[in-house]
Amino acid sequence: MNGHRSFSSVPPHTKLEMPALSPTMEQGNLGAWKKKEGDHIAAGEVLAEVETDKATLDWEAVEEGYLAKILVPAGTKDLKIGTPLAIVVDDQSDVAAFSDYVEQGSASEPSPPSTPAPAAAAPEAKPAGSFPTFTPLSFPALSPTMSQGNIVSWAKKEGDAVAPGDVLCTVETDKSVLDWEAQEEGFIAKLLAPDGAKDIPIGATVAVIVDDESSIPAFASFTAADALPTSTPATSAPATSEPAPEPSPVAAAPVTPAPLAAAAPQIKQAAPGTRVIASPYAKKLAAEAGVGISGLMGSGPGGRIVAGDVAELIASGKGAVPTDAAAALGMPGFVDIPHTQIRRITAKRLVESKQTVPHYYLTVECRIDELMRIRKDLNERLAKDGVKLSLNDFVIKAAALALKKVPGMNSSWHSEFIREYNSVDMTVAVQTPAGLMVPVVRSADKKGLQQISADVKELAAKAREGKLRPEEFSGGTFTISNLGMYGVRQFCAIINPPQAGILAVGAGHKKVVEGPGGTFGEVNVMMCTVSCDHRVVDGAMGAQWLQAFQGYVEEPLSMML
């Protein structure tokens, strides 16, 4: 049930942890709880709503029991996968034992303290702070229900350079065998899990990357323990607060940081001119809180700023911009709108696309008079069934058939090969209140216009309601973005990686053209621009695909052949 059994001073129980409800989900927001403490739970019943990076989904129970304790309230945001959310027991009589239960800041029960071993008996370990700056790679959640997985084989070895999109290794999930792709560039300094490693929990540190290739030899003796953040030695006086830990390389799952103490923590300052080295999550927290970290000395390895350092900075009140600062400076007022999970992930991926994918653009003007005539005739025939075909339905069909004719466009880039897909799964961009969603029309080349129309309407409605299932918005091979309904005549769209192309469709409009014998007349035209990944699609191939697409649009009966 997305958790694990625990045994301690309280009765045996199962901790329910934040699930991975989409293949790309790293964290999520907890919506409304559908069960309250003391309620009976049966397999398949909805426990709570979870906002992922794609949609708001129901989190369903997989085992029965009784909800003994809710550990995280509704509305809590940015919960990492694996964070304990609730406790379930088998026996209803055990519920009362958890009335005062407080999570101890670990995904597993704390073990009783043991007598410290003499210093001389402790194994010698190189302090993490003595290693050059590094970034730990945490084991990813590559399926919605994955809680652990196996490393089949590494595609990269120690010392290799990695770039965004490169395959790091092959991972066996609970569903299939998938490639784990790099999100950032650097060099593999150390592999901490060998080929064939099994039952690795999500979030465990399995490798280390560095920015500077010359730093690699320093990690020859690096171990998983060295990936843990360094801690300040204890003193006789209790600390007022402590940094929230970074994701651990051990089996324990990440947890919600403990509340900060009331006393303001002491903030260590870095030397002037020191390069800012911070974890991506720490940078994200600082940006959301509006605090600067350029002068902050981090508690991580090599002075790296981690999430706990930013939490302390926020608690101290230093570096935060007062909410009335704009008014004090006579600046116009403003409203800060919190990012949705969809907006955050969309922003991240589109920036990565523009920075890492070499885009080029091809535009063609399609005459659509014949298409409009056939569409009108078909809609008159289908009116009795309540069906109305849109111009976009024809565009989807034409694009899908063109992809079958020029299969090189129906491909994606990988570090060692180009993957050409057998199925044409058309992604359709849909604007929703939460942000841009991209549901997928499967096997669009094999479907008729009526079925494509029905699929698009159903998927678009689900997208706007936030009810898309993971399989309905992942795995597309090509994307169509249509802004014609807004009167936009022409635009260029950003490629949705790992796809190799996206078609931007403009509004149909009239144009005067010269006809036979020097006569002039009006025709209806539509501007279409395809964005191509030059690593996969050369200019000639892109032009061939666009020519095939134009042919289907201008002679729509050819789509029936």
N, C-alpha and C positions, 0 to 999 in steps of 0.2 A: 504493500500500500504506500509506495514511495517513502519508505522509512525502514527502521530496523528495530529489532527487539532489544529491550534494555532490562537489566535486573539490578536492583539496588535496594535501599531501605524502603522504597515504595513498592507496591505490587508489580509483578511483571507487566510490561506495557510496550506499546509500539509507538515510536515517534514518527509522525507524518511530516515529510520534508517537502520543501518547495519543488514541484515537479517540472520537468522540461516538456512543455506542451507544444513546442514547435522545434523543428530541427536546428534553427539558428538561435534559439533562446539562450541567453546567458543570465538574465535576471528578469524579474517580473513584479507586477503590482498586485496586491491581494485585494480583491473586491469584497462583495458581501458574503459573509458566511451563511450557508443554507442550513446548517445544523447548529444547535446550541449545546452547551455542556450538559451531559446527561442523556442526550438523545441516542437512540439506537441507530446504527448504520448498517446498511446492507450493501452488498456488492452492486455497483452500478448506480447507486444514489449519488446525487451531486453534493459534494462537501462545501465548495465555495466557488466563486468566480475568480479567475486569474487573468489579468491583462498581460499578454505576451508582447513580443516585438511585432506581431502580425495582427492579432485580434484579441477579443475578450472571449475566453473559453470556459466551459464548465469543467471543473476538476472533480472526477468521479472516483468513488471508493472502489477498491478492487477486492477488499475483504470485509467481513462483517465484524462488528464489535460495538463498543459504546464510547462516545466522545467524552473523555474524562477531563481534558483541559485544552483550552484555546490559548496558545502561547503568543500569537501575534494578532493584533486587532485588525478588523476590516479597515481598508484604506491605506495600509502600510505600503510604501513604495520601495522600489529598487531592492527587492529581496533576491539574493543570489540563489541559484539552484542548489538544493541541499540544505537550505536553512530550515531548522525545525519550526513547524507551524502549529502543531497540535499533538495531543497524546490520545491514543485509543487503547482501551483495555478489553479483555474478553468477557470478564464477569462484571455485571452491573454493580455488584456490591463493592467493587474496588474503586468506583468513581469518586467516592467521598475522600479517599486517601490523597487525592490530588488537588483538593480545594485550595491549599496554600503552596502548591508546587511552583517553584521558580526555576526557569532554565538556567543552567550553570555556565553558560557561555561556551559550551562545547557540544558538538553533535553526538557525543557519546558520554556516558556517565563518568565523572571523574573517579580515578582510582584513589584508594586511600593513600595518605602520605607515607613514604617509606624513609627509613633512616638514611641520610646521605652517606654515600661511600666516600672513603678517604680520597683526597684530591689525587694522590699518587696512583690510585687504582683506576681512575677515570681514563678512558682512551684519549690519546692526544688527537685534537681536532683543530684544524686551521680556522680561526675566527672568520665569520662571514664578512666582516668589515674589511678583511685583508684581501678579498677578491676584487678584481676590477668590476665596474658596473655591469650588471647583467639583468636579463628579463627572464623569469621562469615561465615555461610553457605548461599550462594546466590542462589536464586531460579533458576533452570537450564532450558535450552532450550532443551526439549526432542523430539521435532519434527522440521523439517526444516522450517515450517511456523509459529511456535509458537511465540507469542509475550507476552502472559500471560497465566496463567493456574490456576487450582484449586487444593488444597490439599484435597484428599479424606479422608485419615486417616494416622496417624503416625504409623510406625512399631516400632519406638523406643520412649522411654519416658525419661524425664529428669533424669539424673543419670546413664543411660545405657551406657555401653561401646560399641564402634563401631569399626569395622575393615574394611579395603578395601573390597568392594564387598557386605557388609551388606546392606540390604534394609533399607533406612531411612524412606521413606513414599511412599504412592501411589499418583501419580500425574495425574490429568486429563488434557490432552493437547487438542489442537484443532482437533486432529485426533483420539486419543484413550486414554485408561487408562494404564499408565506405572509405573514401579518401578523406584524410584530414588535411586541409589546405592552410598554408601560412597566411596570416593577416598583416604581418609587418616584415620588413627586410632586416637582414643581419647575418650572423654566422653561427652555426651550431657549435657551441663550446663544449657541451657535455650531454650525453644521452644517459638518463637515469633509469630507464626501463628497457630491457633488452627485447629483441624480436621474440614473439611468443609469450610475452608477459600477459598473465590472465587476471581477471577480476580486479581491474584497476578502477578505483572510485572516481567519479567525476570531480574535477578540481585538484586531483593529485598532480604534483609536479613531476613531469616525465622527461623534461629536457630543459636546457638553458641556452639562450642565445645572447650574443653580445653584438654591439655596434662595430667594434674595432677588431679586425682579424688578428692583430698582434696580441690581443688579450687572451686568445684561446689557450696557449700553453699553461697559463696560470690556473686553469680549471682541471688539470690532470688528476688531482686528488679530490676534486669536488664530489660531495655526496648529497643525498636528498636532505639531510639534516642541515647542510649549509644554506639551503634555500629558505630556511625559516628566518624570519626577521630577528635581528639582534635585540637583546633586552638589556636594560640597565641593571647592574647588580643591586640586590636589595640592601636597604639601609635599616637602621634601627627604627626610623620613623616610617609609618605607612605612607605609601604614595597616594596622592589625591586622585590620580587617574592614570590610566595606562592606555597606550595606543591600541586600537582594534587591530587584530592580526591580519596579515595578508593571507590569501589562500594557502593552506598547508599542503605539503607533499605527502602527508600521511593519509590514512583512510578516513579520518574525520571530515565531515562535510563542512562548508563554510557556514557561519552562523551570524545572526544579527549582533552588531557590537553592543556591549553593555552601556547603559546610560552613563553620561559623563558626570563626574562629581561636581558638586556645587562650587567648590573652590576652583578658581581659574588656574590652569596648569601653567608651568613655566615653559615658555617657548624658546627653543635654542635658535640662535641666529647664525646663518652661514657667513663666511668671510665675503667681503665685497668682491664682485666679479666672478664668484663661484658659479659654475655651470649648473643649471637647474636639472636635476635628474629625479623624475617622479614616475610612479606607476600610472598606467592609463586611468585606473579607477580613481586615484588620488587627484589627477588633473580634472577628471569629470566632477568630482565633489567640489573642488575649488572653484571651477567655472560656475557651477550651479549656485554656490553660496556667494559668489562675487568677491572672493578674497584672493589676494596675491600671494604667491608662494616663492617668488624669486629670491627672497632673503632667508628662507626657512632651511634649517638643518634637519634632514630626515633621520629617522631612527632605523631605517633599513640598511642592508649591506652597502658599504661604501658611501654612506650618507644619503641613500636613496629615500625620497619622500614617499611614504605609504599613506593609506587611507586614514590610519589612526592619527598621523601627524596633522592632517588637514582637519580632522574632527577636533583635535585639541586647539588648533588655531582659531577655528570658528567659536569654540567655547570660550576662548580667552577674550574675544571681542576685538582682537588686533587685526588690522588689515581689512575688516569688513566695511563696506561703504554704507553710511547711514541712509535709511530709507528716505529721509527728507533732504538728502544732499542736492538733488536736482532742483527742488524748490528754493533751497538756500542760494544756489548759484543763478537763479532766475531762468532755469532751463524749462522747456515745456514738460508737462506731466506725462506719465506713461503708465502702462499696465504690463506687468510681467506675466506671461501665460506659460504655465508649466508644460514641459514637453511630455507628450504621450510616448509610450514605448515605441509605437509605430513611427512617430516623427523622429525619434532619436536614431533608430536603426536605418530609416530611409536616408537621413542626413549623412550618417557614417558611410553607408554603402555607395551613395552617389558621389561623395567626395573621393572615396577610394577609386571609383570607376573613372572619374575625370583625371585622377592623378596617375593611375596605373594602366589604363586601357588607351591605346593610341586610336582615337576616334578620327574618322573622316566621313564626309557627308555627300550623298548623291541625291539630286532632286529631279523629278519628272512631272510633267503636266499631263494628266489623264483626262480624256474626254469621257464624260459619263452620261451622255444623252441616251444611249442604248440601254445602259444599266438602269437609268431612272425609268425608262419606258417598261422594261421587263419587271422591275420592282413594283410599279404601279399595277401592272396586269396580275402579278402573283398575289399582291395584297387584296385585290378585288376578289380573287378566287378563294383566298384564305379567310376573308372577313367573317364568313359564317362560323368558322372555328375559333374566332377571337384571336387570330394570329396576325401580327403586323411585322413584316420584315423591315429592318433598318438598313440604311446605307452601309453601316459598319459591319453588318452580317455578311454582305457581299465582299467587303474589304478583307475580312478574316478568311473567308473561303478562298479568295484570290491569292492572298499571301501564303496560305497553307499549301495550295497547289504549286505555287512558284517555288516553295521550299522543297517540294518533292522533285521538281524539275531541276533545281540547282541545289543539291543537298549540301554543298559546302557551306551554305549560309546557315544550315541547321546544325551548327557545330559549336564547340567551345574549346578554349585554349587551356592546355595543361603543360606543365614544365617540360615534359618529355614527349608529348604527343598532342595531336588535335583529335578530339572525340567527336565523331559524326553520329548523330542520333537517327535511329530508324523510325521513331515515332515523331510526328509533328504535333507538339503540345503547345498551343498558342496562349501566351500570356496576354491578358487584356487589362490595361491600366484603368482603375476605377477610383475616382475621388470620393473619400468618405469624410465624415466629421473629424475622425481621428487622424487622417492623413491618407497618403496614397497607398492603395492596396492593389495587388496584381494576381487575381484569380486566374486559373488555367483551364482552357477548353482542351480536353484531351482528344488526340487523334482528329484534329480539326479537318485534315485533308480527306478523311473518310466519311465525314458527316454531311448531311444535306443542310440547306439553308435554314429550314424550319427547325431542325435540331440544334444548330448553332445558335439561332435566335433564342430558343428556349433555355439553352445552357447559359448564355450570357446574361439573360434576365434573372435567372435563379442565382447565379454566382454574384452578380452585382448587388442584388437585394441582400444576400447574406453578408457581403462585404460591408455594406452601409450599416447593417445591424450588428456588425462585429461577431458574426456567428460562423465564419469560415472555419472548416476543419483544416489541419495542417496539410493533408494531402490535396486540398483544393487550392492551395496557393504556393506550392513548391514544385520544382521539377519542370518548369516551362522551358522551352527551347528557343523561343523567339517572342518578341513583344510588339504589340500595337498600341500606340497612344493616339487618340483622336480628340482634337480640340475644335473640330469643325462646328460643333453645336454652339460654341461661344463666338463664332464669327472669325476665328483665327484662320488666316489664309495659308500661312506657311510657318513652320518652326522646326528646330532641330532638337531631338530628344537625346537623353543620356542613356547609354547602354546599361542594361540590367545584368551585371555579371552573374554567372559565367557565360551568359549568352553572347553571341557574336554580332547581334544586330537588333535594332529596334526601328519600327516604321512610324514616322510622324505624319498624321493625316490631317490635312487642312479642310476648310469649308468649301463646298461646291459653290461656284459662282459663274455668272455669265461673262462671256468674252466675245468680242467682235473679231471674226477672222475672215480672211479673203477666200472666196470660193472659186469654182470654175468660171472662166470667162470674165474674170475681174469683178465678179459680184461679191458682196459682203453679206455676212449673216451672223447671227448669234449662236454660240454653242455653250454648253455647260461644261466647265472644267473643274478639276480638283488637283491641288498641288500635294505631292507626296514626297517626303524626304526620308531616306534610309540612312541611319548611322551605323557604320561598320567598324568592327575591331580589326585593324590592319594586320594584327598578328595572325589572324585566321583567314580573313577575306581580303584578297587583293582587289585592286580597283576594277579590273576586268570582270571578276566574279560578281562583285557587287552590282556592276552595270548589267550583267546578264540576268541576275535575279530581278532587278528593277524592271528590265525589259519584259521578262516573263510575267511579272505582276501587272504591268501596264496592259499587256495583251489580254489577260483574263478580265481586267476591269473594262476595257473598251469593247471587248467581244464576249460578254458574259455567257452567251450560249456555249462557248468553248469550255466552260467550267462543268458542263453536263456530260462531256465526252469521256 
